[in-house]
Amino acid sequence: VIGPEQTEKDLIHPFNNFIYDIDSVKIGLLKNLSKFLQNVSPRYRQELLQQMKEIQKCEDRKNWRYRQTFASQLPHLSELYTTKEVYDHIQPIVLNLTVDQVSQVRQASFLALSKLLQKFDKQSDKSYYETTCETIRSKFACSNKCTYRQSYALICLELLIDEQYEIIENSFINNLLELVTDRTPNVRLWVGQCLLLLHKSTKNSAVEENLSKLQSDSDIDVRHYSTHVNEAASPIACT
């Protein structure tokens, strides 16, 4: 509202102090972080980018709402920086949050990761996009941890909610289909939800075939999520 010049004159000094304040103060800063950065000069925006890891820090590891709030700001922040800046500074933070111990934090980071992938995919140079996709596949889809494999399906789900069908088919579908026979029902459950959202927009017959398998799964929840679009419940309900 007051513009970049007045913002920098009146607010930057207290803002810099708040970065190192207690969590209850910093969370107020976090909630308005992207709006604040929209109203400062590119030079100061660059300076703040170098402090992202400091902003991410919180005194109490049990304070998961702080990390959730931070994760929810990252999609907006990514719009204010170049692709290289996002890849170098924001993407590592997002990936770190995808393995948080708290499901609400992870879910916020999955949304952020989806937005980053969409940004990278729009560039003529696909190296940032391809490297990020490979990291996701190797870290989550091929993991021995069932929670990581479930996370892979939930990342795909965020992309599908945003109707990013081409990204799924070009970069994630093969690993997603491999999880149709996963030994953990909660993994199959979210794979089923993904295939349900995808099957009307693809010519890949394997999607329909594997969706039918999940709709006849031995687990009642897998059958349900492979048949009904989950509009009311949040993905964090099944962990």
LUMDO-61212 format. One record per residue (C-alpha): x, y negated, z; residue in three letters. Coordinates in nm, 2 decimals. Each point is the difference from the previous one (the first is absolute). Layout:
{{X; Y; Z}; "ALA"} ...
//
This chain:
{{0.00; 0.00; 0.00}; "VAL"} {{0.28; -0.25; 0.09}; "ILE"} {{0.22; 0.10; -0.29}; "GLY"} {{0.36; 0.13; -0.03}; "PRO"} {{0.18; -0.32; 0.10}; "GLU"} {{-0.20; -0.07; 0.32}; "GLN"} {{0.00; 0.37; 0.08}; "THR"} {{0.38; 0.02; 0.00}; "GLU"} {{0.03; -0.33; 0.19}; "LYS"} {{-0.24; 0.09; 0.28}; "ASP"} {{-0.01; 0.38; 0.02}; "LEU"} {{0.32; 0.17; -0.10}; "ILE"} {{0.19; -0.07; 0.32}; "HIS"} {{-0.27; 0.14; 0.23}; "PRO"} {{-0.05; 0.29; -0.25}; "PHE"} {{0.37; 0.09; 0.02}; "ASN"} {{-0.03; 0.00; 0.38}; "ASN"} {{-0.31; 0.22; 0.00}; "PHE"} {{0.19; 0.27; -0.20}; "ILE"} {{0.21; 0.07; 0.31}; "TYR"} {{-0.29; -0.04; 0.25}; "ASP"} {{-0.19; 0.27; 0.19}; "ILE"} {{-0.24; 0.24; -0.19}; "ASP"} {{-0.32; -0.17; 0.11}; "SER"} {{0.12; -0.33; -0.16}; "VAL"} {{0.16; 0.16; -0.31}; "LYS"} {{-0.32; 0.19; -0.09}; "ILE"} {{-0.17; -0.34; -0.05}; "GLY"} {{0.27; -0.09; -0.24}; "LEU"} {{-0.04; 0.33; -0.18}; "LEU"} {{-0.37; -0.05; -0.06}; "LYS"} {{0.08; -0.32; -0.19}; "ASN"} {{0.33; 0.09; -0.15}; "LEU"} {{-0.09; 0.02; -0.37}; "SER"} {{-0.21; -0.32; 0.02}; "LYS"} {{0.28; -0.18; 0.16}; "PHE"} {{0.25; 0.11; -0.26}; "LEU"} {{-0.23; -0.11; -0.28}; "GLN"} {{0.04; -0.36; 0.13}; "ASN"} {{0.38; -0.02; 0.02}; "VAL"} {{0.26; -0.06; -0.26}; "SER"} {{0.16; 0.29; -0.19}; "PRO"} {{0.33; -0.08; 0.18}; "ARG"} {{-0.15; 0.06; 0.35}; "TYR"} {{-0.20; 0.29; -0.13}; "ARG"} {{0.34; 0.16; -0.09}; "GLN"} {{0.14; -0.07; 0.35}; "GLU"} {{-0.30; 0.17; 0.16}; "LEU"} {{0.04; 0.31; -0.22}; "LEU"} {{0.34; 0.06; 0.16}; "GLN"} {{-0.17; 0.00; 0.34}; "GLN"} {{-0.27; 0.25; -0.08}; "MET"} {{0.16; 0.27; 0.21}; "LYS"} {{0.02; -0.23; 0.29}; "GLU"} {{-0.37; -0.09; -0.04}; "ILE"} {{-0.08; 0.37; -0.01}; "GLN"} {{0.16; 0.07; 0.34}; "LYS"} {{-0.22; 0.03; 0.30}; "CYS"} {{0.09; 0.04; 0.36}; "GLU"} {{-0.23; 0.29; 0.08}; "ASP"} {{0.00; 0.30; -0.23}; "ARG"} {{-0.35; 0.09; 0.13}; "LYS"} {{-0.13; -0.33; -0.15}; "ASN"} {{-0.11; 0.17; -0.32}; "TRP"} {{-0.25; -0.28; -0.08}; "ARG"} {{0.30; -0.24; -0.05}; "TYR"} {{0.14; 0.24; -0.26}; "ARG"} {{-0.34; 0.05; -0.16}; "GLN"} {{-0.04; -0.38; -0.03}; "THR"} {{0.34; -0.03; -0.15}; "PHE"} {{-0.07; 0.27; -0.26}; "ALA"} {{-0.33; -0.16; -0.10}; "SER"} {{0.19; -0.32; -0.09}; "GLN"} {{0.25; 0.17; -0.23}; "LEU"} {{-0.23; 0.02; -0.31}; "PRO"} {{-0.06; -0.37; 0.02}; "HIS"} {{0.37; -0.08; 0.06}; "LEU"} {{0.10; 0.21; -0.30}; "SER"} {{-0.19; -0.24; -0.22}; "GLU"} {{0.22; -0.29; 0.11}; "LEU"} {{0.33; 0.16; -0.11}; "TYR"} {{0.17; 0.13; -0.31}; "THR"} {{0.00; 0.37; -0.08}; "THR"} {{0.36; 0.03; 0.10}; "LYS"} {{-0.05; -0.18; 0.33}; "GLU"} {{-0.30; 0.23; 0.08}; "VAL"} {{0.20; 0.31; -0.08}; "TYR"} {{0.30; -0.11; 0.20}; "ASP"} {{-0.17; -0.14; 0.31}; "HIS"} {{-0.36; 0.10; 0.02}; "ILE"} {{-0.01; 0.35; -0.14}; "GLN"} {{0.24; 0.14; 0.26}; "PRO"} {{-0.22; -0.13; 0.28}; "ILE"} {{-0.31; 0.14; -0.16}; "VAL"} {{0.16; 0.35; -0.04}; "LEU"} {{0.11; -0.01; 0.36}; "ASN"} {{-0.35; -0.08; 0.12}; "LEU"} {{-0.14; 0.30; -0.21}; "THR"} {{0.15; 0.23; 0.26}; "VAL"} {{-0.11; -0.18; 0.30}; "ASP"} {{-0.13; 0.21; 0.29}; "GLN"} {{-0.34; -0.18; 0.00}; "VAL"} {{-0.24; 0.09; -0.28}; "SER"} {{-0.15; -0.35; -0.02}; "GLN"} {{0.34; -0.15; -0.07}; "VAL"} {{0.07; 0.27; -0.26}; "ARG"} {{-0.33; -0.07; -0.17}; "GLN"} {{0.07; -0.37; -0.02}; "ALA"} {{0.34; 0.08; -0.15}; "SER"} {{-0.15; 0.23; -0.27}; "PHE"} {{-0.21; -0.29; -0.12}; "LEU"} {{0.31; -0.22; -0.01}; "ALA"} {{0.19; 0.27; -0.19}; "LEU"} {{-0.28; 0.02; -0.25}; "SER"} {{0.02; -0.37; -0.07}; "LYS"} {{0.38; 0.01; -0.03}; "LEU"} {{-0.02; 0.28; -0.26}; "LEU"} {{-0.25; -0.20; -0.20}; "GLN"} {{0.23; -0.30; 0.00}; "LYS"} {{0.30; 0.21; -0.10}; "PHE"} {{-0.20; 0.18; -0.28}; "ASP"} {{-0.08; -0.34; -0.17}; "LYS"} {{0.36; -0.07; -0.06}; "GLN"} {{0.17; 0.08; -0.33}; "SER"} {{0.29; 0.14; 0.19}; "ASP"} {{-0.14; 0.31; 0.16}; "LYS"} {{0.30; 0.09; 0.22}; "SER"} {{-0.15; -0.14; 0.32}; "TYR"} {{-0.33; 0.18; -0.07}; "TYR"} {{0.17; 0.34; -0.09}; "GLU"} {{0.23; -0.01; 0.30}; "THR"} {{-0.28; -0.07; 0.24}; "THR"} {{-0.22; 0.28; -0.15}; "CYS"} {{0.29; 0.25; 0.03}; "GLU"} {{0.05; -0.10; 0.36}; "THR"} {{-0.37; 0.06; 0.07}; "ILE"} {{0.00; 0.33; -0.17}; "ARG"} {{0.31; 0.13; 0.17}; "SER"} {{-0.07; -0.14; 0.34}; "LYS"} {{-0.37; 0.10; 0.03}; "PHE"} {{-0.12; 0.24; -0.26}; "ALA"} {{0.29; 0.24; 0.05}; "CYS"} {{0.03; -0.03; 0.37}; "SER"} {{-0.02; 0.29; 0.25}; "ASN"} {{-0.21; -0.22; 0.23}; "LYS"} {{-0.37; 0.03; -0.06}; "CYS"} {{-0.06; -0.36; 0.11}; "THR"} {{0.24; -0.12; -0.27}; "TYR"} {{-0.18; 0.20; -0.27}; "ARG"} {{-0.33; -0.14; 0.13}; "GLN"} {{0.16; -0.35; -0.03}; "SER"} {{0.08; 0.08; -0.37}; "TYR"} {{-0.37; 0.06; -0.07}; "ALA"} {{-0.10; -0.31; 0.19}; "LEU"} {{0.24; -0.21; -0.20}; "ILE"} {{-0.15; 0.14; -0.32}; "CYS"} {{-0.35; -0.07; 0.15}; "LEU"} {{0.09; -0.37; 0.04}; "GLU"} {{0.10; -0.02; -0.36}; "LEU"} {{-0.32; 0.17; -0.11}; "LEU"} {{-0.21; -0.24; 0.21}; "ILE"} {{0.17; -0.28; -0.20}; "ASP"} {{-0.08; 0.20; -0.32}; "GLU"} {{0.36; 0.04; -0.08}; "GLN"} {{-0.07; 0.32; -0.20}; "TYR"} {{0.29; -0.03; -0.23}; "GLU"} {{0.25; -0.03; 0.28}; "ILE"} {{-0.13; 0.32; 0.15}; "ILE"} {{0.00; 0.19; -0.33}; "GLU"} {{0.34; -0.12; -0.10}; "ASN"} {{0.19; 0.03; 0.33}; "SER"} {{-0.19; 0.19; 0.27}; "PHE"} {{-0.25; 0.25; -0.15}; "ILE"} {{0.23; 0.31; -0.02}; "ASN"} {{0.10; -0.01; 0.37}; "ASN"} {{-0.36; -0.08; 0.10}; "LEU"} {{-0.12; 0.31; -0.18}; "LEU"} {{0.26; 0.21; 0.17}; "GLU"} {{-0.15; -0.09; 0.33}; "LEU"} {{-0.34; 0.15; -0.09}; "VAL"} {{0.12; 0.33; 0.16}; "THR"} {{0.17; -0.17; 0.30}; "ASP"} {{-0.03; 0.21; 0.31}; "ARG"} {{-0.13; -0.30; 0.20}; "THR"} {{-0.37; -0.08; -0.04}; "PRO"} {{0.05; -0.37; 0.07}; "ASN"} {{0.24; -0.02; -0.29}; "VAL"} {{-0.24; 0.18; -0.24}; "ARG"} {{-0.28; -0.22; 0.13}; "LEU"} {{0.16; -0.32; -0.13}; "TRP"} {{0.12; 0.16; -0.32}; "VAL"} {{-0.36; 0.09; -0.06}; "GLY"} {{-0.11; -0.36; 0.06}; "GLN"} {{0.27; -0.12; -0.25}; "CYS"} {{-0.11; 0.25; -0.27}; "LEU"} {{-0.36; -0.09; 0.06}; "LEU"} {{0.08; -0.37; -0.08}; "LEU"} {{0.22; 0.09; -0.29}; "LEU"} {{-0.19; 0.27; -0.19}; "HIS"} {{-0.24; -0.23; -0.18}; "LYS"} {{0.28; -0.21; -0.13}; "SER"} {{0.24; 0.26; -0.13}; "THR"} {{0.02; 0.25; -0.29}; "LYS"} {{0.23; 0.22; 0.20}; "ASN"} {{-0.19; 0.33; 0.03}; "SER"} {{0.22; 0.11; 0.30}; "ALA"} {{-0.17; -0.28; 0.21}; "VAL"} {{-0.34; 0.15; -0.06}; "GLU"} {{0.11; 0.35; 0.05}; "GLU"} {{0.18; -0.07; 0.33}; "ASN"} {{-0.29; -0.22; 0.13}; "LEU"} {{-0.23; 0.30; -0.05}; "SER"} {{0.24; 0.21; 0.20}; "LYS"} {{-0.01; -0.24; 0.29}; "LEU"} {{-0.38; -0.03; -0.02}; "GLN"} {{0.00; 0.38; 0.07}; "SER"} {{0.27; -0.02; 0.27}; "ASP"} {{-0.03; 0.21; 0.32}; "SER"} {{0.01; -0.32; 0.21}; "ASP"} {{-0.33; -0.19; 0.04}; "ILE"} {{0.16; -0.34; 0.02}; "ASP"} {{0.21; 0.06; -0.31}; "VAL"} {{-0.32; 0.10; -0.19}; "ARG"} {{-0.18; -0.32; 0.12}; "HIS"} {{0.28; -0.24; -0.09}; "TYR"} {{0.04; 0.17; -0.34}; "SER"} {{-0.37; -0.06; -0.07}; "THR"} {{-0.09; -0.34; 0.17}; "HIS"} {{0.18; -0.33; -0.04}; "VAL"} {{0.11; -0.10; 0.35}; "ASN"} {{-0.13; -0.36; 0.02}; "GLU"} {{-0.08; -0.04; 0.37}; "ALA"} {{0.28; 0.19; 0.17}; "ALA"} {{0.36; -0.11; 0.00}; "SER"} {{0.28; 0.23; -0.11}; "PRO"} {{0.15; -0.05; 0.35}; "ILE"} {{-0.28; 0.22; 0.14}; "ALA"} {{0.18; 0.32; -0.10}; "CYS"} {{0.36; 0.02; 0.10}; "THR"} 
//
